[in-house]
Amino acid sequence: MEIGSNRNRNLAIIVIVVTATVVVASILYVLQMELPEDRTPPSKVEGLEIYDLRDGKLFLFWDEATDNKKVVGYQIFRDGNLLPSEASYPFYVDTALIDGTLYFYQVRAVDSSDNVGDFSSTVSGMPTPSDNVPPSRVEGLVVENAFDGKLNLTWDEAFDNVAVDHHTIYRDGVALIDEPVSTFFQDTGLTNGQIYAYEVAAVDTSGNEGQRSVQVSGMPTEYDSEPPSKVMALVVTDVKDGKLNLTWDPATDNVGVAKYYVYRDGSRLTDEPAGTAFQDTGLSNTQMYTYEVSAVDAQGNEGPKSDPASGTPTSSVPNVTILGAFHNVTTYNVTVFFVSDVLDIGLFGAFLETDSNETDRMDPLSDGAMAGNVTFLDMDSDGLLTVGDVFVINVSSGHDYQFSLLWRETDDVVDTHLWAVP
């Protein structure tokens, strides 16, 4: 009885195992038959961009593609040709390229079933050689008060063998976070009444920084609506040859005088001196000019104009006039006299033309000097042409003579006298 029971028990176990195996196998078969094949491709690659890494390298990056299961990689096409290396992530570095050559790229995603998505848009890139040449030094830095904790900085444009990318601003030796591309920058959040020192350097596209500018300082102040005081004691002085010097006492201001406006005959000049002296040039000798000067503060407030003052530029060459040429019909001598606006005329020369041809030149003058037919009699023996000195000229009958005096320092002819000998 026991033997039969064990046999029946074992048989039951075998039946159960076989049955379970058949069920599992059937389930697996059914599941295998129901698993569909993956034919859904990944999404189109978007956002493809290229960055030049220089020296034959380009960096490609794009937005990550999506798939119903999983994106396993990306295929890179350069100029229409599939590259052998496949990217596992949404970026790729293409190397061994030729600098200066333009390359065209497309990228598409691949999923675990080898489905490929649509190509990205075509994007081009060109590798360039490394740039080790920094930009030129920044010149012309100007710092101006913009009031209420602000200073305006301007400077001249720098140059680079490739291109200037931006500028680095240094305040009191520390680089600011702001890096302007243009040649203007406004620094804000400053303390009124405090002096700040600035330097500016240009930086190129390779990160090379040029030499810093000369250091220039500025101080922000509160907004100022009070003009400077009236300019006093304006004096105009002739300094000869189309120039007049102007001087005046310094004006005062509640903050500070920045510059002065100079008015000539009612019109403001473009020159705006910072100090209390100015030279006006390019004027006409013997013409009178009237001037006024006003002070201007940093806010641009202009104070009252000074009382007018006038001046007349004159020539540095003395005004000499040959007074007479007296013909002695017996000796055929001509004695030349002259007058001048100054007693001691200074260094002079003379020359004689006979029938319009220069014949005799005397330069410099000296007592008793002779030049052909011309003799100079230095009456006070100082070696200079002085009122009271004379010239004696030997002439011949039947000729025209022209005698001229010249200022040797400028070779200006100061006067000429013409006469004919019968």
Secondary structure, 3 states (H helix, E strand, C coil): CHHHHHHHHHHHHHHHHHHHHHHHHHHHHHHHHHCCCCCCCCCCCCCCEEEECCCCCEEEECCCCCCCCCEEEEEEEECCEECCCCECCCEEEECCCCCCCCEEEEEEEEECCCCECCCCCCEEECCCCCCCCCCCCCCCCEEEECCCCCEEEECCCCCCCCCEEEEEEEECCEECCCCCCCCEEEECCCCCCCCEEEEEEEEECCCCECCCCCCEEECCCCCCCCCCCCCCCCEEEECCCCCEEEECCCCCCCCCEEEEEEEECCEECCCCCCCCEEEECCCCCCCCEEEEEEEEECCCCECCCCCCEEECCCCCCCCEEEEEEEEECCCCEEEEEEEECCCEEECEEEEEEECCEEEEEECCCCCCCEECCEEEECCCCCCCEECCCEEEEECCCCCEEEEEEEECCCCEEEEEEEEECC
